[in-house]
Amino acid sequence: MHNLKELRKNLDLLKKKFDDRNVILDINSFKKKDSLNRNLISQKEKLEQEKKSLSKSKDKSNFEKSKKISIEISNLEKKQIKSQLELNEIVFSLPNLALEDVPVGKDEKSNKLIKKNGDIKNFSFKVKSHVELGSKDQNIDFETSIKLSGSRFVVLKDKFAMLERALINFMLDTHVNNFEYTEISPPLIVNEDAMFGTGQLPKFEDDQFEIKFDNTDQRKFLIPTAEVVLTNLVRKSIIEKNLLPKRFVASTPCFRKEAGSYGKDTKGMVRQHQFYKVELVSIVEPNKCLEELERMLSCAESILDKLKIPYQVVLLSTGDMGFSAEKTYDIEAWIPSENKYREISSCSSCGSFQARRMGAKYKSENGNEFVGTLNGSGLAVGRLMIALIENNQNEDGSINIPNVLKKYMNNIEKI
């Protein structure tokens, strides 16, 4: 969320920054709503002062005057609340500002390749997709999931279900034991405030699964990512500086409507309504965000290094970054059947953008200041399964189990 004072002071400069994020800020509309809101606040405060002065007087004739002022204050308050909501509608929809080293562009075409890692295997046979490899005995079962839940779901069976669990446990162990993240088992349902805090609401409401509860006015949502719960662990809090950085990891199901993606990746496990993800979140001093981003990226990369899956890292352009991000790296794993790299992780620094929305601060030498927040996939389980299955396939359709996973899979050599 942006500071209103900063918006007012730097409107023209910020408009250009928002243009780079593919968001048009209507300056005239903002100025009009902001001016109206400030005037209403000023009028209300003036009347409140007048009423306060009258209350000190013992003159009985002021009673009616004070009563009349109270009605005026109440009317102004209603107008100001409406005005504030209209102003918030503009401010809350403005994304974070990209850092200077982020490439400017409208979409992924302007992303910058940072590096490639790992050797792409030359298969001596025609490679199969994960859908074809899993179709034997229907162990990756889309037909049954359609009967149960509809499209964009999957039922995993036998060794493929074990593989999913093995990958989750392997990643959690790596991030906890090697990189000192604190493991969290969080709720999968959150309230509207939590969704607002990390930037999912109000802008991306159409992509969320909302839960209907009886006898409550508070809205509840299935989490689209564990980022929401992990980041909000510090919501409305003031953290001692010596307790930073805080690093959290969780494995959870994630739920997304995938609004706007109809027709894209409809076959297989690439884009689903429900999927597992191991999520990393860091809470740091704001000036440590970029250092922490590089650390988080290396933690996520280490998973692919250990599994010997080829990948590349790209720096996202201003038009391709997420709403709350100021800088984002994507890790893309090699998918043999598609002969291309696919996103398997996004690691983002959000600066103090989310902290301002959450009211999350720390005690600095200069008083209480907003923390910096970062999040990253460490990694997306379904897409990691696809990459692992396809990169480790044999001509007979079997799949070799990487050495680091064998202890999580009863020491079997192949599926």
DAKA-V621687 format. One line per field, one symbol per residue. ss: DSSP state (H for helix, E for strand, - for the rest). phi: phi as a letter, one per 30 degrees, with the letter a starting at -180 (. if undefined). psi: psi as a letter, one per 40 degrees, with the letter a starting at -180 (. if undefined). A space follows every 50 residues. Layout:
# DAKA-V621687
ss: ???
phi: ???
psi: ???
This chain:
# DAKA-V621687
ss: ---HHHHHH-HHHHHHHHHH------HHHHHHHHHHHHHHHHHHHHHHHH HHHHHH-----HHHHHHHHHHHHHHHHHHHHHHHHHHHHHH--------- -------HHH-EEEEEE------------HHHHH-HHH-EEHHHHHHH-- ----EE-HHHHHHHHHHHHHHHHHHHHH---EE-----EEEHHHHHHH-- ----HHH--EE--------EEE----HHHHHHHH--EEEEHHH--EEEEE EEEEE------------------EEEEEEEEEEE-HHHHHHHHHHHHHHH HHHHHHH---EEEEE-----------EEEEEEEEEHHH-EEEEEEEEEE- --HHHHHH-EEEEE--EEEE-EEEEEEEEEHHHHHHHHHHH-E-----EE --HHHH-------E-
phi: .cdedddddbedddedddedcibccddddddddddedddddddddddddd dddddddcdddddddddddeddddddddddddddddddedddcddddddd ddddadaddcdcdcacbjcddcddbddcddddddddihdcccddddddbj dibbccbhdddddedddddddddddddccidcdbccdccbcdddddecjd cddcddcccccccdhbcddbbdddadedddddecdhbbcdedccdcbbbb cbdbbbdhdicejchdcjcdbbdbadbcccbbcbdedcedddddddeddd dedddddhcdabcbcddedcddecdcabcccbddcedchadbebabcbcc hcdddddcicbbdcdcjdbddcbbbadbbddedddeddeddcdcddjdbd ceedceddbhidcbc
psi: iihddddddfddddddddddefhhhgdddddddddddddddddddddddd dddddeiehdeedddddddddddddddddddddddddddddeehiihiid ehhhidaedeihhdiihihhhhieihiiiddddedhefdghdddddddea ifiihhibddddddddddddddddddddefihhhgiiehiiddddddeed iedfdeeihhhhiifiehiiihheiedddddedeifihhhdeeiihhiii hiiihhdfheehehfehaedhidhiihhhhhhhihdeedddddddddddd ddddddefhiiihihiideeiideidhhhhhhihhddefiihheihhihe bedddddefhiihideahiiiiiiiihfahddddddddddeeiideeihh hideeddefffidi.
